Amino acid sequence: MEAAILYPVVLTLILLMVNTALWFHARGVALAAAQEGVRVTRAYGSDLSAGTAVAERFARKVGGSLLVSPQVSVDRTGDTVSVTVRGEALTLVPLLKLRVSQVAHAPIEKWSTPGQ
């Protein structure tokens, strides 16, 4: 009788710990994708679509099935560019949704000549 009560509780706790690890991994992938997007977008003469494409490709390639349906948005305000990557982490527990959102910011590169 004790096993019938204890085993499901222990199994649920183990699945929640694995889901936590999957969520942290998906966050890392989303942050790395956002940083790749920023790296491309902040380059001199680059446009927003290049950063979006690079971040989406990175998230899909590296994230695989661990970062589900990644969405990328790129914003340029003044001298700063920011890339946001959103998605959901893979879950093992039914009806559990673990959302992921990571943002990376960087200044835009500018070309200057010596003495200016």
N, C-alpha and C positions, 0 to 999 in steps of 0.2 A: 504494500500500500504506500509506503514512504517513497519508493522508487517511482511510482506512478505520478506522484506530485513533484518530486525533486527533479527528475530528468527533464521534463519540459521547461522548467524554470532555468536550469543550467544550460540547456540547449539555446533558449532564447537569449540568455546573457552572452553566450559565445557568439551567436549571430549578430548581436548588437555591437560587440567588440570588433568583429570583422567588418561590419558596416562602417564603423567609425574609422577604421584604417582605410577603407575604400574612399570615404569622403575626404580624408586628408590627402590621399593620393590624387583625387580628382581636383582638389583645390590647388595642389602643386602644378598639375598639368595646365590648369586654367591660368595660373599666374605666369608660367613659362610661356604660354601662348600669347598672353597679353604683352609680355616683355619683348617677344619676337616681333609682334606687331608694332610696338613703339620703336624698336630699333630700326625697322624699315621706314616707318612713317616720318620719323624725325630727321632722316637723311636729307641733305640739301637737294632741293628740286623734286622730292618725292610727293606723291599725292595720297589721299586717304584710302583710295581703293586698293593700293598696293599693300598697305598695312593690314587692311581687312582680309585680303586674300591670303597673306602669309600667316596671320593669326588663325584663320579658319583651317587652313591646310595643316598647320602644326598641331592644333587641337585634335583634329580628326586622325592624324597619323600617329601621334604619340599617345593620345588619350584612348584610342581604340574604342572598345565598348565600355570603358570605365567612366568616361565623361560623355554622357548621353546628350544628344542634340545641342552641341555648343553653338552659341550665338555671339557674334562679335559686333561691337559698335566702336567707332573711332570718332574722336572729337578733337578739333583743333581750335583753341582759344588763345588769341594773342600770340605769345611766344612759347606756348606749351601744347603738347599733344598728349592725349590720354586714350588708352585702349581698354575697353571693358569686355571681359569674356564671361558669359553666363552659360549655365547648363545644369544638368542633374547628375549626381553620382549614381553609379550602379548600386542597387540595393538587393539584399538577399531576403529581407523581411517584407512580406506582402503589405501593401498599402502605405509603406514608408517612403516619403519623398524627401531626398536630401538635396537641396538646391545649393549651387555653387556660384559665386560671383567674385571675380578678382579684377582689380584695376591696376594699371601701370601708367605712370606719368613720366615725362621727360621734356626738357627744353628742345626746341627746334634748332637744328644746326644752321648757322649762318656763315656765309662766305665773307671774309674781310681781308683786306690787304694790310701789310705791315705799315705801321705809322698812322693808322686811322683809329 
